[in-house]
């Protein structure tokens, strides 16, 4: 692939998703865009880059962006955030007025395992949330993974990655050769298409936001932009969970790390008021 062709596709994907593709990632284009080349009857990635320049190539641009977006997830991934959430939700429930709903956002939710893990945790807490309704929203840039999340089907390999056997048999059942999340648990989560580079103020405020292992694919200005936008959507006493390799240091002054909690952050103004 020519340097110009790579630069054009990389620029298009960055503008649409924030994903930064460096020249050493060309193998990703070769691997992931092959099906699109075949579908479009194109002989090469350079031919694809040329077609993407056409004014009416919006659907193709979306397909290319979706194909290059990394969609990796598992149930109760990394463990620690869920251990903290188990302690956090009862405290948030106690701090809310009667009838208030607790809102949890799984940003870049991929195929839904994170959102359903949160739903299981809520169910397991039971009365500890003081009877509060917990609304769980999962969003992603990829329509394909959102469709999978809504259906709630997972392979044996996927359910074995992080999902305790006790919870698996309690909240999933076997259907058509796969495991499927039971209807009551599926009803606890809704999934919507959302680009983290877009304006998402319409979503309202959240008590808890999971946005893990997403920032690692962005450049510094994009990380700052997304973190500031997330901070604005976080309740004053809410918590934002990032991936273990991600940080807010040097990126935003709107968030501060929770003491002794890796990957958990709260709004800085909440800290100031507490002091």
Order of alpha helices (4+ residues) and beta strands (2+ residues): alpha-alpha-alpha-alpha-alpha-alpha-beta-alpha-beta-alpha-beta-alpha-alpha-beta-beta-alpha-beta-beta-alpha-beta-beta-beta-alpha
